[in-house]
Amino acid sequence: MITIPHKAKQFIVFLVKVLIVTAAFYFIYQQLANNDKLDWQKFTSLVNEKASILGVLFLLSFSIANRFLEILKWQNLVSFFKPISLGEATKQVLGSLTAGIFTPNGLGEYAGKALYFDKKKTKKIIFLNLICNGIQMILTIVFGTIGLFILGYWKWALVIIGISFVLLLASFISKNIKIKGYSIQKLVHKINEIPKRIHQKNNLLALCRYLVFSHQYYFLFLAFDVDLPYLTMMATIATVYFLASSLPSFQFLDFAVKGSMAVFFFGKLGVNEWIVIFISTLMWFLNVVLPVAIGSYYVLKFKPKWE
């Protein structure tokens, strides 16, 4: 076996870290610079007209709360086998977010978090990350389905409920069937190994996080003078998030996917297309770009276990 000198390993790790950060910001720049639907002159004039220091701080507080709740979720889940500090959880969440921005559906986030732990813990970390993201997805499906009912798309909602029922039934019937040593019964057993108090806290934090980012979206529409009933607005936001999250995508394309969905549904309510696009872009900037910028610092500071 060829042994790589320690200095060479350090250089390779440094190069990989720089490439990750550079690629993340390159993808962000490409999406902002090459989006033909964004009229930056119009956007700038409107922001200058509407923006205030208190308003900006108010909207930023939602972004901070959004990521802080995600950090608390991760700290809570990892405590199942190893207590970690809030600072360590912050480093892992933001660093892995940066690593996952240009991977399909943020898969790089799973690998990013695993790198902060011993190799023996890799499977456990991936499993905990599935739990972390899974409850968020379940809430998105539940609120999205309710949103479809409220908006009158009851046929879509019934189809989703039907598919969910079939999947649950199929899971129950095939719970003992093993694929490469894994089965649904074994998965349920693994989930039940985690104490109820951790699951309960995870569920509560996930619910709070959902309410935070959905209401940030809501207040952005209010800031752009979109006057719709609260229930209609929240139902549309829930529907957009649900359908957009169901599609395979990259983190750096998140605003484009959600923006397209938002244009379709809010367009039916008479909201101007360019306002919807700007708000979707702002949501992406506040909740992805800013955390990635902070996460880049943690990526560059990351040290493998062997260093």
C-alpha positions in Angstrom: 0.0 0.0 0.0 1.3 3.5 -0.9 1.7 5.8 2.1 0.9 9.4 1.5 3.2 11.8 3.5 1.5 13.8 6.2 2.2 17.2 4.5 0.8 15.9 1.3 -2.4 14.8 3.1 -2.7 18.2 4.7 -2.3 19.9 1.3 -5.0 17.6 -0.3 -7.4 18.3 2.5 -6.8 22.1 2.2 -7.3 21.8 -1.6 -10.6 19.9 -1.1 -11.9 22.5 1.4 -11.0 25.4 -0.9 -12.7 23.6 -3.9 -15.9 23.0 -1.8 -16.1 26.6 -0.8 -15.3 27.9 -4.3 -17.8 25.6 -5.9 -20.5 26.6 -3.4 -20.1 30.3 -4.2 -19.7 29.7 -7.9 -23.0 27.9 -8.1 -24.7 30.7 -6.0 -23.2 33.4 -8.3 -24.3 31.5 -11.4 -27.9 31.3 -10.2 -28.1 34.9 -9.3 -26.3 36.4 -12.3 -27.9 34.2 -15.0 -31.5 34.3 -13.9 -33.3 36.1 -16.7 -36.5 36.5 -14.7 -34.8 38.8 -12.1 -34.9 42.5 -13.0 -32.2 43.7 -10.6 -32.9 47.4 -11.3 -36.6 47.0 -10.4 -35.7 44.8 -7.5 -33.2 47.3 -6.1 -35.6 50.3 -6.4 -38.4 48.3 -4.7 -36.1 47.2 -1.9 -34.8 50.8 -1.4 -38.5 51.9 -1.2 -39.7 49.3 1.2 -36.6 48.5 3.3 -36.1 49.7 6.8 -33.5 48.8 9.4 -36.2 47.3 11.7 -37.8 45.4 8.8 -34.5 43.9 7.7 -33.6 42.9 11.3 -37.1 41.4 11.7 -36.7 39.2 8.6 -33.1 38.3 9.5 -34.4 37.2 12.9 -36.5 34.5 11.1 -33.4 33.2 9.3 -31.4 33.1 12.5 -34.2 31.3 14.3 -34.6 28.9 11.4 -31.0 27.7 11.5 -30.8 27.9 15.3 -33.7 25.5 15.5 -32.0 23.1 13.1 -28.9 23.3 15.2 -30.9 22.5 18.3 -32.5 19.5 16.5 -29.1 18.1 15.6 -27.6 18.7 19.0 -30.7 16.9 20.5 -30.4 13.9 18.2 -26.7 13.4 18.6 -27.1 13.5 22.4 -28.5 10.0 21.9 -25.0 8.6 21.9 -22.7 11.6 22.5 -23.4 15.0 24.1 -22.1 17.9 22.0 -22.0 21.6 22.7 -24.1 24.2 20.9 -20.9 25.5 19.2 -20.0 22.0 17.9 -23.5 21.4 16.6 -23.4 24.8 14.8 -20.1 23.9 13.2 -21.5 20.5 12.0 -24.8 21.9 10.7 -23.5 24.9 8.8 -20.3 23.1 7.6 -22.3 20.2 6.2 -24.9 22.6 4.6 -22.0 24.2 2.6 -20.7 20.8 1.6 -24.2 19.7 0.4 -25.2 22.8 -1.6 -24.2 21.4 -4.9 -25.2 17.7 -4.3 -28.6 16.3 -5.3 -31.2 16.9 -2.5 -28.3 18.0 -0.2 -26.9 14.4 0.1 -23.5 15.9 0.7 -24.9 17.1 4.0 -25.0 13.5 5.3 -21.3 12.9 4.4 -20.4 16.3 5.8 -21.8 15.6 9.2 -20.3 12.1 9.3 -16.8 13.5 8.8 -17.0 15.2 12.2 -17.2 11.8 13.9 -15.2 8.5 14.0 -15.7 6.2 11.0 -17.4 3.7 13.3 -20.2 6.2 13.9 -20.9 6.9 10.1 -24.0 4.7 9.8 -25.4 6.1 13.1 -24.8 9.7 11.9 -26.5 9.1 8.6 -29.4 7.4 10.4 -29.8 10.4 12.8 -29.6 12.8 9.9 -32.5 10.8 8.2 -34.5 11.2 11.4 -33.6 14.9 11.5 -34.7 15.6 7.9 -37.5 13.0 8.0 -39.7 14.7 10.5 -39.3 18.0 8.7 -40.5 16.3 5.5 -43.4 14.7 7.2 -44.6 18.1 8.5 -44.1 19.5 5.0 -46.4 16.7 3.6 -49.0 17.1 6.3 -49.3 20.9 6.1 -49.0 20.8 2.3 -51.9 18.4 2.0 -54.0 20.6 4.3 -53.0 23.5 2.1 -54.2 21.7 -1.0 -57.6 21.1 0.7 -57.9 24.8 1.7 -57.1 26.0 -1.8 -59.6 23.7 -3.3 -57.2 21.2 -4.9 -59.0 18.4 -3.0 -58.4 15.8 -5.8 -54.6 16.3 -5.5 -54.9 16.1 -1.7 -56.9 12.8 -2.0 -54.4 11.3 -4.4 -51.5 12.2 -1.9 -53.5 10.7 1.0 -54.2 7.6 -1.1 -50.5 7.2 -2.1 -49.5 7.6 1.6 -52.0 5.0 2.7 -50.8 2.5 0.0 -47.1 3.1 1.0 -48.0 2.6 4.7 -49.9 -0.6 3.9 -47.0 -1.9 1.7 -44.5 -1.1 4.5 -46.6 -3.0 7.0 -47.0 -6.1 4.7 -43.3 -6.1 3.8 -41.9 -5.2 7.2 -40.0 -8.5 7.5 -38.6 -8.5 4.0 -34.8 -7.9 4.1 -32.8 -6.0 1.5 -29.1 -6.3 2.0 -29.7 -7.1 5.7 -32.1 -4.2 6.3 -35.9 -4.3 6.8 -38.6 -1.9 7.8 -39.0 -3.8 11.1 -35.3 -3.3 11.8 -35.6 0.4 10.9 -38.6 0.8 13.3 -36.6 -1.0 16.0 -33.7 1.4 15.5 -36.0 4.4 15.7 -37.5 3.0 18.9 -34.0 2.7 20.4 -33.9 6.5 20.6 -35.5 7.7 23.8 -39.0 9.2 23.5 -37.9 12.5 25.1 -35.4 13.0 22.2 -38.1 12.2 19.6 -40.6 14.5 21.3 -38.1 17.4 21.4 -37.1 16.7 17.8 -40.8 16.9 16.7 -41.4 20.1 18.6 -38.3 21.8 17.2 -39.2 20.7 13.7 -42.7 22.1 14.1 -41.3 25.4 15.3 -38.9 25.5 12.4 -41.6 24.9 9.9 -43.7 27.7 11.4 -40.7 30.1 11.4 -39.7 29.7 7.7 -43.3 29.6 6.5 -44.1 32.8 8.4 -41.0 34.5 7.1 -42.3 33.8 3.6 -45.7 35.3 4.7 -44.2 38.5 6.1 -42.1 39.0 2.9 -45.3 38.9 0.9 -46.8 41.5 3.3 -43.6 43.6 2.8 -44.2 43.6 -0.9 -47.8 44.7 -0.4 -49.4 41.4 -1.4 -52.9 41.6 0.2 -54.3 38.1 0.6 -56.2 36.5 3.5 -53.9 34.9 6.1 -55.3 31.4 5.7 -55.1 31.5 1.8 -51.5 32.8 2.0 -50.3 30.2 4.5 -52.1 27.4 2.6 -50.4 28.5 -0.7 -47.0 28.7 1.0 -47.5 25.2 2.5 -48.5 23.8 -0.9 -45.5 25.4 -2.6 -43.1 24.0 -0.1 -44.6 20.5 -0.2 -44.7 20.2 -4.0 -41.2 21.8 -4.4 -39.7 19.5 -1.7 -41.1 16.5 -3.5 -39.0 17.1 -6.6 -35.3 16.0 -6.8 -33.2 19.1 -6.8 -29.9 20.8 -5.7 -29.7 23.2 -2.8 -28.3 25.9 -5.1 -31.4 25.4 -7.4 -33.8 25.5 -4.5 -35.1 29.0 -5.1 -35.7 28.2 -8.8 -37.8 25.1 -8.0 -39.8 26.8 -5.2 -40.0 30.0 -7.3 -41.6 28.1 -10.3 -44.1 26.5 -8.0 -44.8 29.8 -6.2 -45.3 31.6 -9.6 -47.9 28.9 -10.6 -50.0 28.9 -7.3 -49.7 32.6 -6.4 -50.3 33.5 -10.1 -53.7 31.9 -9.8 -54.4 34.3 -6.9 -53.4 37.3 -9.0 -50.0 38.0 -7.5 -47.5 39.5 -10.0 -44.9 37.0 -11.2 -41.9 39.1 -10.7 -42.9 39.8 -7.0 -43.1 36.0 -6.4 -39.7 35.4 -8.0 -38.1 38.2 -6.0 -39.6 36.9 -2.7 -38.5 33.3 -3.5 -35.0 34.5 -4.3 -34.9 36.5 -1.0 -36.0 33.4 0.9 -33.2 31.4 -0.7 -30.7 34.1 0.0 -31.7 34.5 3.6 -32.0 30.8 4.4 -29.3 29.2 2.2 -26.8 31.7 0.9 -26.1 33.5 4.3 -25.8 30.2 6.2 -23.5 28.8 3.5 -21.3 31.9 3.8 -20.9 31.2 7.5 -20.6 27.5 6.9 -17.7 28.2 4.5 -15.6 29.3 7.5 -16.2 26.0 9.3 -15.4 24.1 6.1 -12.0 25.9 5.8 -11.4 25.4 9.6 -12.3 21.7 9.4 -9.6 19.2 10.5 -9.8 15.5 9.8 -9.4 13.1 12.8 -5.9 12.1 11.7 -4.5 15.6 11.8 
